[in-house]
Amino acid sequence: MNAGFYRAFEDRYRGSRETITQRLQAYLPFLEPLKALYADCPVLDLGCGRGEWLELMVREGFSPLGVDLDDGMLEACEALKLPANKDDVLSALRKLPDNSQVAVSGFHIAEHLPFAVLQELVAESLRVLRPAGLLILETPNAENVTVGTNNFYLDPTHEQPLPSLLMSFLADYSGFARAKIVRLQEPPEVHDEQAPLGVLNVLFSVSPDYAVVAQKAASPSQLQPFDDMFEAAYGISLDQLAHRYDRAIDRRFAELHNTVETVRATFFEPAEFQRIMAEVQAQQTHQLLVIQDRYQTALNDLQQQFGAVQQERNVALENCHHHFQRAQAVEQQLQAMLASTSWRVSAPLRMIGRVLYWPSRHGKAALRRVAPHARLWVERRPAVKRLALAALHRSPWLTQQIRRVLASEPVAMASDPQHGVIDHAPLTPRGRSIESALSEAMIKSKH
């Protein structure tokens, strides 16, 4: 591991010196009676780290000595002039004489050691402790699900979690007179028995750390001042939270059962139940009748509207049929008229009538241009000419009108141009080209 890595890791995840010092004060009640038993109170702190425990021991009147292998940690101790040496924990214990220490402490070192080394550490601690002396080993509490499944493995130097029962048994097996499991750092609110408790509290609110505090055998008078501390309860275990959760669930089910029984007794007695059901049915029947009346009224309105629309449609169909019959009759009359002999015979008269009325609509100049063509058209069709003359003999007025129009102004012919200028207006482009060719031929013949 790189130099300084573990010091930086501790600074980020272990907590500030003030926080750690405040947490460590939980052990002072165990140590306080030792000052009455011994004039000098030497304490060995294994894996002293940044020296928070050493600093607290000096303040409380003890004579501590810390050992650690990490140079970065020792630099922090040296900066505060705390007594600390670079040494291995077993080596430091082996150098001490028997019955020389009032306390041996190790905060979060047990989980870093192979179990065989831990066994020897506990045995050596028992050897160097004075009668009634204390061994304090703090370690992460795997009962807390977050710690046991995640946070423990955040430290790359951790070996394996150590269950509290294992640590307590190890102290008993090694020869200590008694051992106490001290759980630490749980949320304060979980101590309130009346506070709501959920599954997350059971899984995550168990004390995240614990310590085994083991005491070396001594006379009853020497051990008696420590009895209260060893008989007290500390922290919150997984069993405690699980039992509290079960009791809370049982209470909730009991309350629910009582509520159900109250409702049943109130509403489900036969007579009362029948009365309530009768009221409900009567209310539902009334609501259904109101809804039925509303829909019946709407249905009647729709039927009336439909009848009126249907009547209007029938009238419209009758009108359409009437107009259709009239149109058929008119069409038959028109076809009969167009097929009649009188219509075919009067065709020239209608044309002459259009010719007579056309000048009044389009001017005399246009009539003068059309009249010669009309005369030529009739002259070329003897049958039409005979019919036209017969019709004119029957209508003196029409004959007079035609003569008046034709006599109103001489019609200029192509062979007699007015003022020596041929009017090209009635000629088509083809006619004008023919007329030009004739003019050239006439000029050549004169020469």
Phi, psi and omega in degrees: 000137182298148178297134178087349182298311186291328176297315179295322179297315179298318181299325182278316192251342180283325183115166181289164178300320181297318180295315182294319179298318179297319179294321184292341180294347177296339182269349185300322178300330177289325186274335187304317180296339181296329180292337176278337182273329187226140180290317175253147186228075177287137181230131176255124179251114183272128184065058190292343178061227183281356173092020180298318181290322177300315180298319180292320180295318177299316180297327183271002175094015177265170180244087186272160170217129180250149175228143179200156179259349184269120182296323179298320178293318181295328177298321178296321178292317180297323180298330179261006180057043177264145183286109181210140179236156174272115183195158174281148186296316180292321179298318179296321179293318183295334180284344184272145177284167177296149174053043184252346186238144175273340179204144171236127184234151175208106183260113179058048170243334185300321182288350178269351189253144168300151188297327179296319177294321179297319178300315180293323178299317181294318180295317179294324178297318178300322181294317187276348182282146172282165176305135184072004177294159188242138169252124180240116177236113180258143183205161177299145183264109182288351174298327176287121187298320179298317180292312186292333184254346185222296190298328180300323185273003175293327179274117184290348181264000179288140177274293181199153177295149181242106179300149183297324179295325178295315181294321178295318179296320179300319179294316178297315183296326182283348175115007177288149184289322178203158181219144181232134174271120181247106178274145191219161170065025176281158177299136183300328186293340182286350177280347179279110183295336183268353181289145177300143183230125180245180181298322180298324176297319180297320185280325191243351186256007172294149180309123184285341178232158171211163175227145168262121177253109183251142183240136179285149182300147179200181179290154179306323181293327178285327182278334186304320180298344181264355188301316183301318180294322181282343178265345182287161176257142184230135173068194183231126178264167177296321179298319181298310181295322180296317179294320178296320178296317178298317180296320179297319177296318179299319179297318180296319178293322178295317178297319178296319178298316179297320179297317179297317180296321179296315179297318180297317180293329183279317191249348187244018165294143187308309183294314181295320179297316179298320180296314180297317180296321178297318178296318180296316180295319179298317179296318179295320179297317179299315180297321179294321178295318178299315180296320180297316178300318181298315180289326178295318177299315179297322180295318178298317178300317180295322179295319178297315179298321180295319178298317179296317180296320180295321178296315178299322179295318179297317178299316180298320179295320178297317178298317179298319180294319179299312181293327178296317179297318179297318180296321178297318180297316179297319180296320178296317179298318181296316180297320179295320181293316180295331181274354185284156179293323181297324179293320180290321181293324184277002180302316178296323180296320180294324179293317179296323178296319178295324179294320182291320182277342183295322180298325180293336181267330189240000175101154183293328181299316179295321180297319180298327179287328186274326187305314180301319181294321178297318180296316179297320181298319180288320181299326182282352183236088184302320181298317179294322181297317179298316179297319181295317180295321178298319180293321181294324177297328180280344184231088179301324182298315181296322179298318180296320182294319181295316180296323180296318182291316183289330182272352185294328180202134179303140180270126179283128179259168181293331181276351182226072184292143180284129180058025178074013181241124179281132178277113182271359187299315183282352183276146174280169176304321178295319179296320180294325179292321178295317180298322180293320180295320178297319180298316180297320181295320179296320180296318180294323182292331179290328180273000000 
